[in-house]
Amino acid sequence: MNTDSGKTAIVTGASSGIGRVIAEALARAGFTVFGTSRRTAGNGPAQVSMLTCDATDDESVATLVAAVLAQTGRIDVLVNNAGIGLIGGAEESSIAQVRALFDVNLFDTIRVTNAVLPSMRQRGQGRIINIGSILGLIPAPYSTHYSATKHALEGYSESLDHEVRSFGIRVSLIEPANTRSGFEQNALEPDAMLADYDRARADAGALMRDLVSTGDDPKVVADAVLKATTDARPRRRYTAGKSARQVSLLRRFVPTEMFDKSLRQQMRLPV
């Protein structure tokens, strides 16, 4: 495809998984793409310029944005993709661990977004696309803190879209379900494990691995990002994949008691 659009995109967390697939899809669509990773990437995505950036650090983010603007003079699209999981009982994580999770899954997004908004406002256009999760819509036993970060990202994204729309900037949220990306392999373990949760934690981890192994191809997320990037009237939310669409509909229309019962059955919890 690769017809040069003359536009520039930044994709955070682009060295592997969903971020890598998104970066390559944008490059094929004709964007000049800069991907980021916290460590130097030796084998980055095809046709993507990889830059080292620690999105938890203000100076590192400012350096990234300055480097991209120096090379291209513009940032048309920002895809906030970087994130990490955490499987375990809610009380098994210290406040320090939860704070670190929020720093990566929410505050990184805010930090990079704040850094690109001035140039987007100056040019009067831009798209900010945040990679959320279907767990930002539904309860997630034994992924409580991860789900909390994604619920927060939902509120941030929708509110920000209202604020920046008058500057020609739109914010969209992509909501994938289980995706074959290796994400679960990098999930954190609680830093204060309790024996009372051993069995439930193990069951939750096994279920997550099963769901991911049969989950959607990361391409469905990249396709949703491309739609959010190119739609003349972008939506605030794009569910990515069949299972994400099904869960979203069930959450909206199925009675709460019935939805809760189904969720507990799937999680192997007593009904």
Secondary structure, 3 states (H helix, E strand, C coil): CCCCCCCEEEECCCCCHHHHHHHHHHHHCCCEEEEEECCCCCCCCCCEEEEECCCCCHHHHHHHHHHHHHHHCCCCEEEECCCCCECECHHHCCHHHHHHHHHHHHHHHHHHHHHHHHHHHHHCCEEEEEECCHHHCCCCCCEHHHHHHHHHHHHHHHHHHHHHHHHCEEEEEEEECCECCCHHHHCECCCCCCHHHHHHHHHHHHHHHHHHHCCECCHHHHHHHHHHHHCCCCCCEEEECHHHHHHHHHHHHCCHHHHHHHHHHHCCCCC
